[in-house]
């Protein structure tokens, strides 16, 4: 431990081995403890979420059951403002040693409980969870599926579950059988496949909630090329479970005309597109309800602007885009795909959004895709808007 190197993330000091600070592809042999600096944006948003929750609920008790070097839990304590206590755990004894080192380095040991357990055992132990956590952050390497039900059980009433999934290839449709095994859901590689992946993950969490007589309310989702991330508030009771069950269903997608629609679980399967008559493909079961809570998303923007993270322009841009799309309809469209369908050059996103708003619809960009947008306009009206823009750009003779 004499050759530790100091780095910083957010407001905290981290002491790690030189190997742990190398780019992920260059870490051979594997370091004693895992640290991923590329996930700092993920943790920045988590810190802002904790700050927003603490202002609403008061002192929080949080849990990081898959902690690695402990950076997430340490940041919750140092930057989360209202975090009274953090339970920080990892199965790797070397990681636990670094968790303790990094807590000590930041003067936070007195506010943390550190464990060396399987994450599922930790979450299910009543002596550890006590009357339940306000927030559990499940951030594994790979699929979060094995940890979802124990995490739900460890939450108090209206507790928040934050989940990262890095197994984006199965969720996005590249390995459909793997997705079926892990999430009991058929994926579909559409032009908006990142949102389909998010909805599959939310649907999996929702089904686990309903089995435990709980419902859920999605607060925030976001994605990068490496992972998808969801925040949900869990709600106790049969009524909440029934409401969640009504928001689990299927996505029907037409690859011929790009139309799409959701159907509830009990609805008879739709085989043909009502728009063009082509055969439909489908994904699910998945979450068919809202994926954002606009109030929560806007509170994160307020927290960002008032925090020590306000200088991070990429973070601010992401949060503001999410806030702008949080009150818009699902699912998003991609301009290039629509233009290709019409065999016309794609207009700028700005021009199309302005046209849709001029036509009386809501329209906003989406963080899921740089060329994507959300709107409550019908597909027919979106295509008409594209055609009108193209006509207006043609030179008159």
C-alpha positions as a Markdown table, in Angstrom:
| # | Residue | x | y | z |
|---|---|---|---|---|
| 1 | Unk | 0.0 | 0.0 | 0.0 |
| 2 | Unk | 3.0 | 2.3 | 0.0 |
| 3 | Unk | 2.8 | 3.1 | -3.8 |
| 4 | Unk | -0.7 | 4.5 | -3.8 |
| 5 | Unk | -1.5 | 7.4 | -6.1 |
| 6 | Unk | -4.0 | 10.2 | -5.3 |
| 7 | Unk | -6.6 | 11.3 | -7.8 |
| 8 | Unk | -9.7 | 13.4 | -7.3 |
| 9 | Unk | -13.4 | 13.1 | -8.3 |
| 10 | Unk | -16.0 | 15.6 | -7.4 |
| 11 | Unk | -15.0 | 16.9 | -3.9 |
| 12 | Unk | -13.2 | 13.8 | -2.7 |
| 13 | Unk | -9.7 | 12.4 | -2.6 |
| 14 | Unk | -9.2 | 8.9 | -3.8 |
| 15 | Unk | -6.1 | 6.7 | -3.1 |
| 16 | Unk | -5.6 | 3.9 | -5.6 |
| 17 | Unk | -2.9 | 1.8 | -7.1 |
| 18 | Unk | -1.3 | 3.1 | -10.3 |
| 19 | Unk | -2.8 | 0.1 | -12.1 |
| 20 | Unk | -6.3 | 1.1 | -11.1 |
| 21 | Unk | -5.9 | 4.5 | -12.8 |
| 22 | Unk | -4.8 | 3.2 | -16.2 |
| 23 | Unk | -7.3 | 3.2 | -19.1 |
| 24 | Unk | -9.5 | 0.1 | -18.8 |
| 25 | Unk | -8.0 | -1.6 | -21.8 |
| 26 | Unk | -4.5 | -1.3 | -20.4 |
| 27 | Unk | -5.1 | -2.8 | -17.0 |
| 28 | Unk | -3.1 | -6.0 | -17.3 |
| 29 | Unk | -2.9 | -7.7 | -14.8 |
| 30 | Unk | -6.2 | -6.7 | -13.2 |
| 31 | Unk | -5.8 | -4.2 | -10.4 |
| 32 | Unk | -6.5 | -5.1 | -6.8 |
| 33 | Unk | -9.5 | -2.8 | -6.8 |
| 34 | Unk | -11.8 | -1.5 | -9.6 |
| 35 | Unk | -12.2 | 2.2 | -10.4 |
| 36 | Unk | -13.8 | 3.5 | -13.7 |
| 37 | Unk | -13.1 | 7.2 | -14.2 |
| 38 | Unk | -15.3 | 7.1 | -17.4 |
| 39 | Unk | -18.3 | 6.6 | -15.1 |
| 40 | Unk | -17.8 | 9.9 | -13.3 |
| 41 | Unk | -20.7 | 11.4 | -15.2 |
| 42 | Unk | -22.9 | 8.6 | -13.8 |
| 43 | Unk | -21.8 | 9.4 | -10.3 |
| 44 | Unk | -22.2 | 13.2 | -10.8 |
| 45 | Unk | -25.8 | 12.7 | -11.6 |
| 46 | Unk | -26.2 | 10.3 | -8.7 |
| 47 | Unk | -24.8 | 12.9 | -6.3 |
| 48 | Unk | -27.3 | 15.5 | -7.7 |
| 49 | Unk | -30.1 | 13.0 | -7.3 |
| 50 | Unk | -29.2 | 12.5 | -3.7 |
| 51 | Unk | -29.0 | 16.2 | -3.0 |
| 52 | Unk | -32.5 | 16.7 | -4.6 |
| 53 | Unk | -33.9 | 13.8 | -2.5 |
| 54 | Unk | -32.4 | 15.1 | 0.7 |
| 55 | Unk | -33.9 | 18.5 | 0.3 |
| 56 | Unk | -37.3 | 16.9 | -0.2 |
| 57 | Unk | -37.0 | 14.2 | 2.5 |
| 58 | Unk | -34.4 | 15.3 | 5.1 |
| 59 | Unk | -31.6 | 13.0 | 6.3 |
| 60 | Unk | -31.0 | 10.0 | 4.1 |
| 61 | Unk | -29.6 | 6.5 | 4.7 |
| 62 | Unk | -28.1 | 5.2 | 1.4 |
| 63 | Unk | -26.5 | 2.0 | 0.3 |
| 64 | Unk | -23.8 | 1.2 | -2.3 |
| 65 | Unk | -23.7 | -2.6 | -2.3 |
| 66 | Unk | -21.2 | -3.1 | -5.2 |
| 67 | Unk | -18.8 | -0.4 | -4.3 |
| 68 | Unk | -15.4 | -1.2 | -5.8 |
| 69 | Unk | -13.0 | 1.3 | -4.4 |
| 70 | Unk | -15.9 | 3.1 | -2.7 |
| 71 | Unk | -16.0 | 6.3 | -4.8 |
| 72 | Unk | -19.8 | 6.4 | -5.1 |
| 73 | Unk | -20.5 | 6.0 | -1.4 |
| 74 | Unk | -17.7 | 8.4 | -0.4 |
| 75 | Unk | -19.1 | 11.0 | -2.8 |
| 76 | Unk | -22.6 | 10.5 | -1.4 |
| 77 | Unk | -21.3 | 11.3 | 2.1 |
| 78 | Unk | -19.0 | 14.2 | 1.0 |
| 79 | Unk | -21.3 | 15.9 | -1.6 |
| 80 | Unk | -24.8 | 14.6 | -1.0 |
| 81 | Unk | -25.5 | 17.1 | 1.8 |
| 82 | Unk | -28.3 | 15.3 | 3.5 |
| 83 | Unk | -26.7 | 11.8 | 3.7 |
| 84 | Unk | -26.7 | 10.8 | 7.4 |
| 85 | Unk | -25.1 | 7.4 | 6.8 |
| 86 | Unk | -23.9 | 5.2 | 4.0 |
| 87 | Unk | -23.6 | 1.5 | 3.9 |
| 88 | Unk | -20.8 | 0.6 | 1.5 |
| 89 | Unk | -20.0 | -3.0 | 0.5 |
| 90 | Unk | -18.0 | -5.1 | -1.8 |
| 91 | Unk | -17.4 | -8.9 | -2.0 |
| 92 | Unk | -13.7 | -8.3 | -2.9 |
| 93 | Unk | -11.6 | -8.0 | 0.4 |
| 94 | Unk | -9.1 | -5.8 | -1.5 |
| 95 | Unk | -11.9 | -3.4 | -2.4 |
| 96 | Unk | -13.1 | -3.3 | 1.2 |
| 97 | Unk | -9.6 | -2.3 | 2.2 |
| 98 | Unk | -9.6 | 0.6 | -0.3 |
| 99 | Unk | -13.1 | 1.7 | 0.8 |
| 100 | Unk | -11.8 | 2.1 | 4.3 |
| 101 | Unk | -8.7 | 3.9 | 3.0 |
| 102 | Unk | -10.7 | 6.4 | 1.0 |
| 103 | Unk | -13.2 | 7.0 | 3.8 |
| 104 | Unk | -10.3 | 7.8 | 6.1 |
| 105 | Unk | -8.7 | 10.0 | 3.5 |
| 106 | Unk | -11.8 | 12.2 | 3.4 |
| 107 | Unk | -12.5 | 12.1 | 7.1 |
| 108 | Unk | -15.8 | 10.2 | 6.6 |
| 109 | Unk | -15.3 | 6.9 | 8.4 |
| 110 | Unk | -17.6 | 7.8 | 11.3 |
| 111 | Unk | -20.6 | 8.1 | 8.9 |
| 112 | Unk | -20.2 | 4.8 | 7.0 |
| 113 | Unk | -20.8 | 1.1 | 7.7 |
| 114 | Unk | -18.4 | -1.0 | 5.6 |
| 115 | Unk | -19.1 | -4.7 | 4.8 |
| 116 | Unk | -17.4 | -7.5 | 2.9 |
| 117 | Unk | -20.5 | -9.5 | 1.8 |
| 118 | Unk | -22.3 | -10.8 | -1.3 |
| 119 | Unk | -24.4 | -7.8 | -2.3 |
| 120 | Unk | -27.6 | -9.9 | -2.1 |
| 121 | Unk | -26.9 | -11.0 | 1.4 |
| 122 | Unk | -26.1 | -7.5 | 2.5 |
| 123 | Unk | -29.4 | -6.2 | 1.1 |
| 124 | Unk | -31.5 | -8.9 | 2.7 |
| 125 | Unk | -30.0 | -8.7 | 6.2 |
| 126 | Unk | -32.4 | -6.9 | 8.5 |
| 127 | Unk | -29.7 | -6.0 | 11.0 |
| 128 | Unk | -28.0 | -4.0 | 8.2 |
| 129 | Unk | -30.9 | -2.5 | 6.3 |
| 130 | Unk | -32.8 | -1.8 | 9.6 |
| 131 | Unk | -36.0 | 0.1 | 8.7 |
| 132 | Unk | -34.9 | 0.3 | 5.1 |
| 133 | Unk | -32.7 | 2.5 | 2.9 |
| 134 | Unk | -33.8 | 5.8 | 1.4 |
| 135 | Unk | -31.7 | 5.0 | -1.7 |
| 136 | Unk | -29.9 | 1.9 | -3.0 |
| 137 | Unk | -27.6 | 2.4 | -5.9 |
| 138 | Unk | -27.0 | -0.9 | -7.9 |
| 139 | Unk | -24.0 | -0.3 | -10.2 |
| 140 | Unk | -22.6 | -3.7 | -11.2 |
| 141 | Unk | -20.2 | -4.7 | -13.9 |
| 142 | Unk | -22.7 | -6.3 | -16.4 |
| 143 | Unk | -26.3 | -7.1 | -15.7 |
| 144 | Unk | -28.1 | -5.8 | -12.6 |
| 145 | Unk | -30.8 | -8.5 | -12.8 |
| 146 | Unk | -29.6 | -10.7 | -9.9 |
| 147 | Unk | -29.6 | -7.8 | -7.5 |
| 148 | Unk | -33.0 | -6.2 | -8.3 |
| 149 | Unk | -35.3 | -8.1 | -6.0 |
| 150 | Unk | -33.0 | -7.9 | -2.9 |
| 151 | Unk | -32.6 | -4.2 | -3.6 |
| 152 | Unk | -36.3 | -3.6 | -3.7 |
| 153 | Unk | -36.8 | -5.5 | -0.4 |
| 154 | Unk | -34.2 | -3.4 | 1.3 |
| 155 | Unk | -35.9 | 0.0 | 0.5 |
| 156 | Unk | -38.2 | 1.8 | 2.9 |
| 157 | Unk | -41.5 | 3.2 | 1.7 |
| 158 | Unk | -41.0 | 5.4 | -1.2 |
| 159 | Unk | -37.4 | 4.5 | -1.3 |
| 160 | Unk | -35.5 | 5.2 | -4.5 |
| 161 | Unk | -33.7 | 2.5 | -6.5 |
| 162 | Unk | -30.9 | 3.6 | -8.9 |
| 163 | Unk | -29.7 | 0.9 | -11.4 |
| 164 | Unk | -27.0 | 0.8 | -14.0 |
| 165 | Unk | -26.9 | -1.8 | -16.7 |
| 166 | Unk | -23.7 | -2.2 | -18.8 |
| 167 | Unk | -25.0 | -5.2 | -20.7 |
| 168 | Unk | -26.3 | -2.9 | -23.4 |
| 169 | Unk | -25.7 | -5.4 | -26.3 |
| 170 | Unk | -28.4 | -7.9 | -25.1 |
| 171 | Unk | -30.8 | -5.2 | -24.1 |
| 172 | Unk | -30.4 | -3.4 | -27.5 |
| 173 | Unk | -31.2 | -6.5 | -29.5 |
| 174 | Unk | -27.7 | -7.8 | -30.5 |
| 175 | Unk | -28.1 | -10.9 | -28.4 |
| 176 | Unk | -31.8 | -11.4 | -28.0 |
| 177 | Unk | -31.6 | -14.8 | -26.3 |
| 178 | Unk | -29.3 | -13.4 | -23.6 |
| 179 | Unk | -31.9 | -10.6 | -23.0 |
| 180 | Unk | -34.6 | -13.2 | -22.8 |
| 181 | Unk | -32.7 | -15.2 | -20.2 |
| 182 | Unk | -31.7 | -12.2 | -18.1 |
| 183 | Unk | -34.8 | -10.0 | -18.3 |
| 184 | Unk | -37.6 | -12.3 | -19.6 |
| 185 | Unk | -38.1 | -9.9 | -22.4 |
| 186 | Unk | -37.6 | -9.9 | -26.2 |
| 187 | Unk | -35.6 | -6.9 | -27.4 |
| 188 | Unk | -35.9 | -5.2 | -30.8 |
| 189 | Unk | -33.2 | -3.3 | -32.7 |
| 190 | Unk | -35.1 | -0.3 | -33.9 |
| 191 | Unk | -33.7 | 3.2 | -34.6 |
| 192 | Unk | -34.7 | 4.0 | -31.0 |
| 193 | Unk | -33.3 | 0.8 | -29.5 |
| 194 | Unk | -31.6 | 2.7 | -26.5 |
| 195 | Unk | -35.1 | 3.6 | -25.3 |
| 196 | Unk | -36.3 | 0.0 | -25.9 |
| 197 | Unk | -33.4 | -1.1 | -23.7 |
| 198 | Unk | -34.4 | 1.3 | -20.9 |
| 199 | Unk | -38.0 | 0.1 | -21.1 |
| 200 | Unk | -37.0 | -3.5 | -20.9 |
| 201 | Unk | -34.9 | -2.8 | -17.8 |
| 202 | Unk | -37.8 | -0.7 | -16.2 |
| 203 | Unk | -40.2 | -3.5 | -17.1 |
| 204 | Unk | -38.0 | -6.1 | -15.4 |
| 205 | Unk | -37.8 | -3.9 | -12.3 |
| 206 | Unk | -41.6 | -3.3 | -12.4 |
| 207 | Unk | -42.4 | -7.0 | -12.6 |
| 208 | Unk | -40.1 | -7.7 | -9.6 |
| 209 | Unk | -41.9 | -4.9 | -7.7 |
| 210 | Unk | -45.4 | -6.3 | -8.5 |
| 211 | Unk | -44.3 | -9.7 | -7.2 |
| 212 | Unk | -43.6 | -8.0 | -3.9 |
| 213 | Unk | -46.8 | -6.1 | -3.9 |
| 214 | Unk | -45.1 | -2.8 | -4.8 |
| 215 | Unk | -45.4 | -0.4 | -7.6 |
| 216 | Unk | -42.9 | 2.1 | -9.1 |
| 217 | Unk | -42.6 | 5.5 | -10.5 |
| 218 | Unk | -39.7 | 6.3 | -12.9 |
| 219 | Unk | -37.9 | 9.5 | -12.0 |
| 220 | Unk | -35.1 | 9.7 | -14.5 |
| 221 | Unk | -33.3 | 7.6 | -17.1 |
| 222 | Unk | -30.2 | 8.4 | -19.1 |
| 223 | Unk | -27.8 | 6.5 | -21.3 |
| 224 | Unk | -24.3 | 6.7 | -22.8 |
| 225 | Unk | -22.6 | 4.3 | -25.2 |
| 226 | Unk | -21.3 | 2.3 | -22.2 |
| 227 | Unk | -24.5 | 1.9 | -20.1 |
| 228 | Unk | -28.1 | 2.7 | -19.4 |
| 229 | Unk | -29.2 | 4.1 | -16.0 |
| 230 | Unk | -32.6 | 4.4 | -14.3 |
| 231 | Unk | -33.9 | 5.9 | -11.1 |
| 232 | Unk | -37.3 | 4.7 | -9.8 |
| 233 | Unk | -39.3 | 5.4 | -6.7 |
| 234 | Unk | -40.9 | 2.3 | -5.2 |
| 235 | Unk | -44.4 | 2.5 | -3.7 |
| 236 | Unk | -46.0 | 0.0 | -1.3 |
| 237 | Unk | -49.4 | -1.6 | -1.7 |
| 238 | Unk | -51.7 | -3.5 | -4.0 |
| 239 | Unk | -53.1 | -0.4 | -5.7 |
| 240 | Unk | -49.6 | 0.7 | -6.6 |
| 241 | Unk | -48.7 | -2.8 | -7.8 |
| 242 | Unk | -51.8 | -2.9 | -10.0 |
| 243 | Unk | -51.0 | 0.5 | -11.4 |
| 244 | Unk | -47.5 | -0.7 | -12.3 |
| 245 | Unk | -48.9 | -3.8 | -13.8 |
| 246 | Unk | -51.1 | -1.7 | -16.1 |
| 247 | Unk | -47.9 | 0.0 | -17.4 |
| 248 | Unk | -46.2 | -3.3 | -18.5 |
| 249 | Unk | -46.9 | -4.4 | -22.0 |
| 250 | Unk | -45.5 | -4.7 | -25.5 |
| 251 | Unk | -44.1 | -2.5 | -28.2 |
| 252 | Unk | -45.3 | -3.1 | -31.8 |
| 253 | Unk | -43.1 | -1.6 | -34.5 |
| 254 | Unk | -43.4 | -1.4 | -38.2 |
| 255 | Unk | -40.0 | -1.5 | -40.1 |
| 256 | Unk | -41.8 | -0.5 | -43.3 |
| 257 | Unk | -43.3 | 2.8 | -42.3 |
| 258 | Unk | -41.7 | 3.4 | -38.8 |
| 259 | Unk | -45.0 | 3.6 | -37.0 |
| 260 | Unk | -45.1 | 2.2 | -33.4 |
| 261 | Unk | -47.6 | 1.7 | -30.7 |
| 262 | Unk | -47.8 | 0.2 | -27.2 |
| 263 | Unk | -50.2 | -2.5 | -26.1 |
| 264 | Unk | -51.0 | -3.6 | -22.5 |
| 265 | Unk | -50.4 | -7.2 | -21.4 |
| 266 | Unk | -54.0 | -8.3 | -21.8 |
| 267 | Unk | -54.5 | -6.8 | -25.2 |
| 268 | Unk | -54.7 | -9.2 | -28.1 |
| 269 | Unk | -51.5 | -9.3 | -30.2 |
| 270 | Unk | -51.5 | -6.9 | -33.2 |
| 271 | Unk | -49.9 | -8.5 | -36.3 |
| 272 | Unk | -50.5 | -5.9 | -39.0 |
| 273 | Unk | -49.7 | -2.3 | -39.1 |
| 274 | Unk | -52.7 | 0.0 | -39.1 |
| 275 | Unk | -50.8 | 2.6 | -41.0 |
| 276 | Unk | -49.5 | 0.6 | -44.0 |
| 277 | Unk | -50.7 | -3.0 | -43.6 |
| 278 | Unk | -47.2 | -4.5 | -43.2 |
| 279 | Unk | -46.4 | -7.2 | -40.6 |
| 280 | Unk | -45.4 | -5.8 | -37.3 |
| 281 | Unk | -42.4 | -6.9 | -35.1 |
| 282 | Unk | -42.6 | -6.6 | -31.3 |
| 283 | Unk | -40.6 | -6.2 | -28.1 |
| 284 | Unk | -41.4 | -7.0 | -24.6 |
| 285 | Unk | -42.8 | -7.3 | -22.1 |
| 286 | Unk | -41.5 | -3.9 | -21.2 |
| 287 | Unk | -42.5 | -0.6 | -19.5 |
| 288 | Unk | -45.0 | 1.3 | -21.5 |
| 289 | Unk | -45.6 | 4.2 | -19.1 |
| 290 | Unk | -43.7 | 7.4 | -18.7 |
| 291 | Unk | -39.9 | 7.1 | -18.2 |
| 292 | Unk | -39.3 | 10.6 | -16.7 |
| 293 | Unk | -40.7 | 12.6 | -13.9 |
| 294 | Unk | -40.5 | 16.2 | -15.2 |
| 295 | Unk | -40.5 | 17.7 | -11.7 |
| 296 | Unk | -37.6 | 15.5 | -10.6 |
| 297 | Unk | -35.6 | 16.2 | -13.8 |
| 298 | Unk | -36.0 | 19.9 | -13.5 |
| 299 | Unk | -34.9 | 19.7 | -9.8 |
| 300 | Unk | -31.7 | 18.1 | -10.9 |
| 301 | Unk | -31.0 | 21.1 | -13.2 |
| 302 | Unk | -31.6 | 23.4 | -10.3 |
| 303 | Unk | -29.2 | 21.3 | -8.1 |
| 304 | Unk | -26.6 | 21.3 | -10.9 |
| 305 | Unk | -26.6 | 25.1 | -11.3 |
| 306 | Unk | -26.3 | 25.6 | -7.6 |
| 307 | Unk | -23.6 | 23.0 | -7.0 |
| 308 | Unk | -19.8 | 22.6 | -7.3 |
| 309 | Unk | -20.5 | 20.6 | -10.5 |
| 310 | Unk | -21.9 | 23.6 | -12.4 |
| 311 | Unk | -18.7 | 24.1 | -14.3 |
| 312 | Unk | -19.1 | 20.7 | -16.1 |
| 313 | Unk | -20.7 | 21.7 | -19.3 |
| 314 | Unk | -21.3 | 18.2 | -20.6 |
| 315 | Unk | -23.2 | 17.4 | -17.5 |
| 316 | Unk | -25.3 | 20.6 | -17.7 |
| 317 | Unk | -26.1 | 20.0 | -21.3 |
| 318 | Unk | -27.2 | 16.4 | -20.7 |
| 319 | Unk | -29.4 | 17.4 | -17.7 |
| 320 | Unk | -31.1 | 20.3 | -19.6 |
| 321 | Unk | -31.8 | 18.1 | -22.6 |
| 322 | Unk | -33.3 | 15.4 | -20.3 |
| 323 | Unk | -35.4 | 18.1 | -18.6 |
| 324 | Unk | -36.7 | 19.4 | -21.9 |
| 325 | Unk | -37.7 | 15.9 | -23.1 |
| 326 | Unk | -39.1 | 14.8 | -19.7 |
| 327 | Unk | -42.6 | 16.1 | -20.5 |
| 328 | Unk | -42.7 | 14.9 | -24.1 |
| 329 | Unk | -44.3 | 11.7 | -25.5 |
| 330 | Unk | -42.6 | 8.4 | -26.1 |
| 331 | Unk | -41.0 | 7.0 | -28.2 |
| 332 | Unk | -38.5 | 9.2 | -30.0 |
| 333 | Unk | -37.9 | 9.5 | -33.7 |
| 334 | Unk | -34.7 | 9.9 | -35.7 |
| 335 | Unk | -34.7 | 12.5 | -38.4 |
| 336 | Unk | -32.4 | 10.6 | -40.8 |
| 337 | Unk | -34.6 | 7.5 | -40.7 |
| 338 | Unk | -37.7 | 9.5 | -41.5 |
| 339 | Unk | -36.0 | 11.4 | -44.3 |
| 340 | Unk | -34.7 | 8.1 | -45.7 |
| 341 | Unk | -38.3 | 6.7 | -45.6 |
| 342 | Unk | -39.4 | 9.8 | -47.7 |
| 343 | Unk | -36.3 | 9.7 | -49.9 |
| 344 | Unk | -35.5 | 13.3 | -49.1 |
| 345 | Unk | -32.4 | 14.9 | -47.6 |
| 346 | Unk | -32.7 | 15.3 | -43.8 |
| 347 | Unk | -33.4 | 18.8 | -42.6 |
| 348 | Unk | -31.8 | 20.2 | -39.5 |
| 349 | Unk | -33.3 | 19.1 | -36.2 |
| 350 | Unk | -33.9 | 22.7 | -35.3 |
| 351 | Unk | -35.9 | 23.3 | -38.4 |
| 352 | Unk | -38.1 | 20.2 | -37.8 |
| 353 | Unk | -38.7 | 21.0 | -34.2 |
| 354 | Unk | -39.7 | 24.6 | -35.1 |
| 355 | Unk | -42.1 | 23.3 | -37.8 |
| 356 | Unk | -43.8 | 20.9 | -35.4 |
| 357 | Unk | -44.2 | 23.6 | -32.8 |
| 358 | Unk | -45.6 | 25.9 | -35.5 |
| 359 | Unk | -48.1 | 23.1 | -36.3 |
| 360 | Unk | -49.3 | 23.2 | -32.7 |
| 361 | Unk | -47.4 | 20.2 | -31.3 |
| 362 | Unk | -44.9 | 19.7 | -28.5 |
| 363 | Unk | -41.4 | 18.9 | -29.7 |
| 364 | Unk | -38.1 | 18.6 | -28.0 |
| 365 | Unk | -34.6 | 17.0 | -28.7 |
| 366 | Unk | -33.7 | 13.8 | -26.9 |
| 367 | Unk | -30.5 | 12.9 | -25.1 |
| 368 | Unk | -30.7 | 9.4 | -26.5 |
| 369 | Unk | -29.7 | 10.4 | -30.0 |
| 370 | Unk | -28.2 | 13.6 | -31.4 |
| 371 | Unk | -30.5 | 13.4 | -34.4 |
| 372 | Unk | -33.5 | 12.2 | -32.4 |
| 373 | Unk | -36.6 | 14.1 | -31.1 |
| 374 | Unk | -39.8 | 13.6 | -29.2 |
| 375 | Unk | -43.2 | 14.9 | -30.1 |
| 376 | Unk | -46.9 | 14.3 | -29.5 |
| 377 | Unk | -47.5 | 14.7 | -33.3 |
| 378 | Unk | -48.7 | 11.7 | -35.3 |
| 379 | Unk | -46.3 | 10.0 | -37.6 |
| 380 | Unk | -48.4 | 11.4 | -40.5 |
| 381 | Unk | -48.0 | 14.9 | -39.3 |
| 382 | Unk | -44.3 | 14.5 | -38.7 |
| 383 | Unk | -43.8 | 13.3 | -42.3 |
| 384 | Unk | -45.9 | 16.2 | -43.6 |
| 385 | Unk | -43.7 | 18.6 | -41.6 |
| 386 | Unk | -40.6 | 17.1 | -43.2 |
| 387 | Unk | -42.1 | 17.4 | -46.6 |
| 388 | Unk | -43.1 | 21.0 | -46.1 |
| 389 | Unk | -39.6 | 21.9 | -44.9 |
| 390 | Unk | -38.1 | 20.3 | -48.0 |
| 391 | Unk | -40.4 | 22.1 | -50.3 |
| 392 | Unk | -39.6 | 25.5 | -48.6 |
| 393 | Unk | -35.9 | 24.9 | -49.2 |
| 394 | Unk | -36.3 | 24.2 | -52.9 |
| 395 | Unk | -35.2 | 27.1 | -55.0 |
| 396 | Unk | -38.1 | 28.7 | -57.0 |
| 397 | Unk | -37.5 | 29.1 | -60.8 |
